[in-house]
Amino acid sequence: MVMPRNLFLVRHGQSEANIMQKASKAGDESLYTEETMTVPDRSWRLTALGVQQAKAAGAWIAEQGIDFDRSIVSTYTRTRETAANLGLDVRWEENRVIRERSWGEIGSMSKQDFRKRYARNAEYRDTDPLYWAPPAGESIANVAENRVRNVLNTLHRENARENVLMVTHGEFMWATRLVLERWSDEEFMARDQDKSQTVHNCTVLQYTGTDPGTGEASEKLNRVRRCWPVQVDGEWTMYVGEWEQFDRKYFTGEELLAKADANRHFFQDTFGS
């Protein structure tokens, strides 16, 4: 499958909903009012900080000197604002396939309210975040297999060896990493629990099939780096991560059994006797 030469994914800047969620994590539910709890997820605006983050990310993307053949933005308000504030000389097309993961019935709830109303579902979220889905919502696995693969198949058909930019959402970016970097379930779990893997507001995932050292090009995307805006002494700059290389993984029967043995038996093997 011949893929784009470069694929950039950008998470939206800080939104007003992010402020509510941050406060809720700290135990303050006061921002969850009758008015805010009826706002559709697609309608949340960026904060002033979110606009600054978008401008910083856009300046860094421009410095990479890449002419984008296709630029796609989610239909949500916060991604539209982010795309506009990147300040790049591109023409945007909207695509709802790269929208945020659906949070279903809990999308407008505080974390505390969710755990009160859906205690069993909340436990499942803690133990199996890859396959967990909120009531009437999507799991990360759903987003990966149903929507990410849809987009990648389109890019393969329409943008082989071209440069593509997407402005999307954090959960969609997690699902993209799962598919493109061919993570196992265990690798997803490990990264999900690793705070250093957080997808910050305006994180840029840059995928490439070009070796940054030799310039040799591959038909596949096989490297990624993560970058995001930070303030240093009051000035905005980008943290630029190291390139990580990835490839398809294969396993012997023994290796598969070793994976299985990482899980305990709950019953003695007496059912066949």
Secondary structure, DSSP 8 states (H G I E B T S, - for coil): ----SEEEEEE---BHHHHHHHHHHTT--TT--TTGGGS-GGG--B-HHHHHHHHHHHHHHHHTT---SEEEE-SSHHHHHHHHHT--S--EEE-GGGS----GGGTTS-HHHHHHH-HHHHHHHHH-TTT---TTS--HHHIIIIIIHHHHHHHHHH-TTSEEEEEE-HHHHHHHHHHHTT--HHHHHHHHT-GGG---TT-EEEEESB-TTT--B-SS--EEEEEEEEEETTEEEEEE---EE-------HHHHHHHHHTS--SS-S-TT-
